[in-house]
Amino acid sequence: MRAVQISQLDGPAAARVVDLDEPSGDDMVVIDVHAAGVAFPDVLQSRGLYQHKPDLPFVPGGEAAGVVRSAPAGAHVRAGDRVAALTMLNGAMAQVIALPAEQVFKLPDVVSFEAGAGLLFNDLTVLFALTTRGKLSQGATVLVHGAAGGIGTSTLRLAGPLGASRVIAVVSTEAKAEVARAAGATDTVLADGFRGAVAELTGGKGVDLILDPVGGDRFTDSLRSLTPGGKLLVVGFTGGEIPTVKVNRLLLNNIDVVGVGWGAWVMSHPGELQRQWGTLEQLLASGAVSAPQPEVFALDDAADALAALENRTAKGKVVLRLRE
């Protein structure tokens, strides 16, 4: 089979397409992979900067979509089923993968393989963030940073169907504002000066929830943009800098800073993956939530796909197509 492999920690440029042996399928669900998601942790791993450091060489990728080749007796999927799957950390950017059944999910017919490979990490993270950690209420106003990226566009697609009445997208350029509007933003503001723009949009009230995968120097202005009792959901730090919090700001307006560690949560809560997928699958199958429209790269362009995330030129989720 063909697969992407990283054999040295030189960043995205180190990604090479190689021929590898197919994995053993004993007691596992074996999947012919059609598409694999590309995520920011893959970029960090390519430089040895992620908390999980796989041994070299390794196949990157934590999410995939394809067709079941074989499955153990009693599994909830069988040969021929269209599925999405989570390897969680590595191994997805390969034409064949083998996984435990609990990490494999039936893909609704209305969702393409490319969209299916591009929704697991982001949509499940956002679903967890908005509901379990953020306690999103009906009619709330949600603001999302990095709104044209993978987490951002997932938030724009999900927040409304989950109860938000207004979703404000923070973007760096007008071109990314168009991406955000297409994904479901009710309003867009530029990152430079976003605090003032949000105050104007909300009549000085502020927003109820902020979802922040960026971090960096906008953090304090995010806290100042919350309504009393609001929550800032910390998802990641694609901006590079991990901000600090002066806790007196939390005290003054009764606001919360809430960590969103989706991976740690599902790993420590058995059955949570399938429960979350059950909620998301219903939203997708019913049409309440649209499937993502990822930016698709060919397998041979894997290095370019990773680089698009690192240099922040990607628009929406990035996906590799592994089979034509």
Secondary structure, 3 states (H helix, E strand, C coil): CEEEEECCCCCHHHEEEEECCCCCCCCCEEEEEEEEEECHHHHHHHCCCCCCCCCCCECECCEEEEEEEECCCCCCCCCCCEEEEECCCECCCECEEEECHHHEEECCCCCCHHHHHCCHHHHHHHHHHHHHHCCCCCCCEEEECCCCEHHHHHHHHHCCCCCCCEEEEEECCHHHHHHHHHHCCCEEEECCCHHHHHHHHCCCCCEEEEEECCCHHHHHHHHHCEEEEEEEEECCCCCCCCCCCCCHHHHHHCCEEEECCHHHHHHHCCCHHHHHHHHHHHHHHHCCCCCCCCEEEEHHHHHHHHHHHHCCCCCECEEEECCC
